[in-house]
């Protein structure tokens, strides 16, 4: 945290210091570095190693300035990135001191001695701090006539990051980021003298979930992303601010487009959310936008059982005919924008006359429904609460895998002030190890919760009966802060938009007549369905037994829900709104192509409940947002929802506002009795950040850094089965089996953990469930 | 192949000397050289594991210091000082003749694995220039011929003892143990300060320069 941020975040008075820089006075908090104080005056001192979010290093020496304190001058120019301001300090930068100017020119000349003049083919050329500052503060001509040092180039330090060592100026931004911010010191400065270079240990590549940030903060072209290398020149790109669609962390992003195509995505700058960082999934998983499987034309299934391309009017008419006056449900999927989710929500109620709508395309429970409708919607916990927490408790939530920026925020406090972290995970994942998390076997082990404690629950808590109820009690008793952080970006927004069987938009209970009147008036309809609707699993069940005839499905992968979800759909009329061909489109009667995130505007709610608004990145895209398509469909059905555009939808959401009446009561559930295991083990799993997720498709370089799937068991269990670390075991249920290499770790003897959706370990597809008992034997 | 439990126990004893375990990284690297002759992969991986560091962090340290070798050293590692004073006093000539004699270059090892050579920087023994070090023991006031004889005697398994230090030249691995902080019990042997180093003191004791 910079001193300025400290000032904002605490009420405590901080001593202020006044310095003179280039003849101008500036007053800054004590501890501010000279280079930062100069920035306040708009004076830019050239720099490479300095980064406001990293600890000072003084590695590159480019920021030399002339300093005197109390009339005594330093004998030599000083690095302004390492010296804090003091009273009576007079600083002269390159603008007013020939000494500073000459010193900076000298350093620049040294840095350029071995730096190649390959700007014309370098990815960084055009947006390169070295190039820019060589022009602004370097000598016009080099005096170096020798032979430049060269290295073999490039070397790949992971499948997604390449290193051109001769371009490196040894600023150590990348190595410091990896160690200080990500806690992954997999790259270091190796060798010495003229041969000093960034490197890895050969067998352990730079497989950090945050490695892309080093490419972004490299002040030269030494680190480049494999996917972007040689693809574009910065001056051909159009940059658009965007929001990340991958998880509920809520990262600000920048999307760079050239002629309608996304070339790269970068972390945006939002100090209250992602600071200046993002994860590699957010940065590199965007090939799904342009893959060959994209649906671009509406399609309807013909009498021959095949999908045929057709016109929009025909497709809409066909879909409307199939839905009108039918008993239909809506599966929204967890990745919609708030506006699209609102469209589905209104469509279900107005056009289909049902509350059978659910955004949860994952294991869920009635207890969770109750928790979401009563508790989750009204939480006010934010990133700031993590910054000042006295402890953080993680329940059904693995932050590095499921919300990586939340992980960075917790890790920041762990490394800064040893923030205590508790986790209910069955074993210490790499993320838990970095956080020094203490593992707890059940909630009764949570002690000393205060109003400054932060309890974070993830979506996987729905898989343990009674867990939400225990948490509810715990929070009520202690007054601790509670956060619900689902894995998918669309879930908080979909909940607020009422894409759930119990709530109308704004948290209005469907069972509350006043709430219904409220919404019905706003929507100009006579009445709204009165009874609580079906959840995702209930909708699928109803479709299967013909209690429902039709279903409208957004971006849903049936294998995220259950192994039987797809077959349950087979006898119904299926309307699929999709960006790409999928398991659902393969069985759908109508496929309506919708816009992917860069082709539309909209907003997400991050886990804090803050809107993350973004504009269309591809301005001339013809693809339309889900809400527009649903509006057309509703018109055709004769029950208009009047949401012709995203902005009109946003206005309607805003005018409707939040429910201020009495919310429904939280219905508690009792935890289930532990059944006798016998020889079987209890299966535990979660998804890894990088896995077989649909949105990561087509990006092999990113996939190359995914953590390899292995099954975790205890030492005693391994001995009982007769396997050693690395040997294969077979894990089976009545529905199927999978084989994985064993990793022995400290965990309960009756548990086994496997990744949920990684290569060789797709739990729902392979075993039929995420939580259950499995037989484990040596393969 | 893993280190033996005996070796791991010694590593633990080295770590226990320091208040923070990571401070033990340098003696541990010497200890790996004492076992394997150079910093091996298993050495880096084991140190990383027991000190709870990333392998990259261990690599950073081992590649920075020239005393850590990334390829096997000979049983007798000969360092020829090529810094200014030794060089003009004959160091350059010694180095030339030694490479000719052994048929190997800087950082290389003879095929029999007995002798490796390295051009080394100042060893703080300029008063005995030109000096040569074998396994970090001093051989003072050398000539091209005396160094040839020295490496020949070493290859024959009977190396000439150092000018100063212990009375018998120990092998590279044995001396790496000493650098790891393990006592070889030979500290009392030989002279520590030779006559050239003490000459000034002698003169001043005798009333200074006349």
Boltz contact constraints between the chains, C-beta under 6 A:
constraints:
  - contact:
      token1: [A, 185]
      token2: [B, 54]
      max_distance: 6.0
  - contact:
      token1: [A, 185]
      token2: [B, 57]
      max_distance: 6.0
  - contact:
      token1: [A, 186]
      token2: [B, 54]
      max_distance: 6.0
  - contact:
      token1: [A, 186]
      token2: [B, 56]
      max_distance: 6.0
  - contact:
      token1: [A, 187]
      token2: [B, 56]
      max_distance: 6.0
  - contact:
      token1: [A, 188]
      token2: [B, 56]
      max_distance: 6.0
  - contact:
      token1: [A, 188]
      token2: [B, 57]
      max_distance: 6.0
  - contact:
      token1: [A, 188]
      token2: [B, 60]
      max_distance: 6.0
  - contact:
      token1: [A, 190]
      token2: [B, 59]
      max_distance: 6.0
  - contact:
      token1: [A, 190]
      token2: [B, 60]
      max_distance: 6.0
  - contact:
      token1: [A, 190]
      token2: [B, 63]
      max_distance: 6.0
  - contact:
      token1: [A, 191]
      token2: [B, 63]
      max_distance: 6.0
  - contact:
      token1: [A, 192]
      token2: [B, 64]
      max_distance: 6.0
  - contact:
      token1: [A, 200]
      token2: [B, 56]
      max_distance: 6.0
  - contact:
      token1: [A, 201]
      token2: [B, 55]
      max_distance: 6.0
  - contact:
      token1: [A, 201]
      token2: [B, 56]
      max_distance: 6.0
  - contact:
      token1: [A, 201]
      token2: [B, 59]
      max_distance: 6.0
  - contact:
      token1: [A, 204]
      token2: [B, 55]
      max_distance: 6.0
